[in-house]
Amino acid sequence: MKLIIDANEVFSILIAKGRNTVSKKLDIFFSDKVELYAPTFLFRELENNQEIIKAKAGFTDTDFQIFVEVLKLRIKTITLEEVSNELI
């Protein structure tokens, strides 16, 4: 299955992971059956909001950076133009 996720969903996943919360979003995020796509600006938004995310998730700087690297492995970034070509 292919899914497009936005920054708010990723923020929610980060906060749930940091709080060790059981979440369907986490299950989907780490499922091998799902291909995740996000807008190209996603990682810039994460960096711009990292202090808020770290505070809500309880992440240290290192925790945050490690999880962002995991996100980069799981999420393929795409432009809006690619959405119709890639996912439809």
Secondary structure, 3 states (H helix, E strand, C coil): CEEECCHHHHHHHHHHHHCCCCCHHHHHHCCCCCEEEEECCHHHHHHHCHHHHHHHHCCCHHHHHHHHHHHHHHEEEECHHHHHHHHC
